[in-house]
Amino acid sequence: MRLTAPAGGIVLRRCPCSFCRRTGALAYSDPDGRAHLTARAEDLTIYQFGEGACDFLLCRNCGVFVAAVSGDAETQRCVLNVAGLDPDLAQDCAIVPLEAAGEDRSGRKQRHASRWTPITFSDPRIPHRLKTLTPPLQAAGSV
């Protein structure tokens, strides 16, 4: 993972959801930064839950939560799990609680678009596997 960080330092967020609490995730994003994930599609498991506003990328080999990705086909954005990628980095960072209570799926997508880090992938197959980039199937007879 390559990442640019703001000059003002890194502030990490602690999400209150059960998944993030169990994994000890500490989230980092910078809307003005850039992230590039170097991984093969077959080395990632994609997990989605709750409002379905983002896809969680998990390492298929070790199980670590790497990043959550949201967006559309042209603009993917991510939040990185610093605790899973570089646990020592978290020791020198401020940690604040994530404030997202009461958000619906639309609100979460808007927050992701405005606050998360743009991401690119070394393997062009990865974006095609992301559920949030694939339009939901419509029920028969719906418009």
C-alpha positions in Angstrom: 0.0 0.0 0.0 1.3 3.4 -0.9 -0.2 6.4 0.8 0.3 10.1 1.0 -0.3 11.7 4.4 -1.2 15.3 5.2 1.5 17.6 6.5 -0.6 18.2 9.7 -0.2 14.7 10.8 -2.5 11.6 10.9 -5.7 11.4 12.8 -7.2 8.0 13.1 -10.9 7.2 13.7 -12.3 4.4 15.8 -15.6 3.1 14.3 -18.1 1.8 16.9 -19.5 -1.0 14.7 -19.1 -4.6 15.9 -16.9 -5.5 12.9 -14.4 -2.7 13.6 -14.4 -3.3 17.3 -13.7 -7.0 16.9 -10.8 -6.4 14.4 -9.4 -3.4 16.4 -9.6 -1.3 13.2 -8.3 2.3 13.2 -9.4 4.1 10.1 -7.5 6.7 8.2 -8.6 8.7 5.1 -7.5 11.9 3.4 -9.7 13.3 0.6 -6.7 15.1 -0.8 -4.4 12.1 -0.6 -3.9 9.1 -2.8 -3.8 5.4 -2.1 -2.7 2.5 -4.4 -3.4 -1.1 -3.4 -0.9 -3.6 -4.8 -2.7 -6.9 -4.5 -4.1 -9.6 -6.8 -7.8 -10.0 -6.9 -7.6 -13.6 -5.8 -5.8 -12.6 -2.6 -8.7 -10.5 -1.4 -12.0 -11.4 0.2 -14.7 -8.8 -0.2 -17.2 -8.4 2.6 -20.2 -6.2 2.9 -22.7 -5.7 5.7 -25.1 -3.2 7.2 -26.2 -0.5 4.8 -24.1 -1.9 2.0 -22.5 1.5 1.5 -19.0 0.1 1.1 -17.0 -3.1 0.5 -14.5 -4.3 3.1 -11.3 -5.8 1.6 -9.8 -8.6 3.6 -6.5 -10.4 3.0 -7.5 -13.9 2.0 -4.1 -15.2 3.4 -4.0 -13.6 6.9 -7.5 -12.3 7.3 -6.5 -8.7 8.1 -9.0 -6.0 7.2 -7.1 -3.8 4.8 -9.5 -1.1 3.6 -13.1 -0.3 2.9 -13.9 1.0 -0.6 -16.9 3.0 -1.8 -17.8 5.0 -4.9 -18.7 4.4 -8.4 -16.9 2.9 -11.4 -15.0 6.1 -12.1 -14.2 7.2 -8.6 -13.4 4.7 -5.9 -12.5 6.0 -2.5 -11.2 4.2 0.6 -10.6 4.3 4.2 -7.5 2.4 5.3 -7.2 0.2 8.4 -3.9 1.5 9.8 -4.0 -1.0 12.7 -4.0 -3.8 10.2 -1.4 -2.4 7.8 1.1 -0.7 10.2 0.3 -1.2 13.9 3.3 0.9 15.0 2.0 3.9 13.2 -1.1 4.1 15.4 1.1 4.7 18.5 2.0 8.2 17.3 -1.4 9.3 16.1 -4.4 11.0 17.6 -7.4 8.7 17.8 -11.0 10.1 17.7 -14.4 8.3 17.6 -16.2 8.1 14.3 -19.4 10.1 14.3 -21.8 8.5 11.9 -24.9 7.6 14.1 -28.2 8.0 12.3 -26.7 8.0 8.8 -28.6 6.1 6.1 -27.0 4.5 3.1 -27.2 7.8 1.1 -25.6 9.8 3.9 -22.8 7.3 4.2 -22.1 7.4 0.5 -22.0 11.2 0.6 -19.5 11.1 3.6 -17.3 8.6 1.8 -17.3 10.8 -1.3 -16.3 13.9 0.6 -13.8 12.4 3.2 -12.3 9.2 1.9 -9.1 8.8 0.0 -9.1 8.2 -3.8 -7.8 4.7 -4.4 -6.4 2.8 -7.4 -5.6 -0.8 -7.8 -2.7 -2.7 -9.4 -5.0 -5.5 -10.5 -7.8 -4.1 -12.7 -10.0 -7.1 -11.8 -10.5 -5.8 -8.2 -13.0 -3.0 -9.0 -15.1 -5.4 -11.0 -15.5 -7.6 -7.9 -16.7 -4.8 -5.7 -20.4 -5.0 -4.9 -20.9 -1.3 -4.3 -19.8 -0.6 -7.9 -22.2 -3.2 -9.4 -25.8 -1.9 -9.7 -28.2 -3.9 -7.7 -30.4 -6.3 -9.6 -34.0 -5.1 -10.0 -36.9 -7.4 -9.1 -38.9 -8.7 -12.1 -41.5 -6.2 -13.1 -39.9 -3.2 -11.3 -39.0 0.0 -13.0 
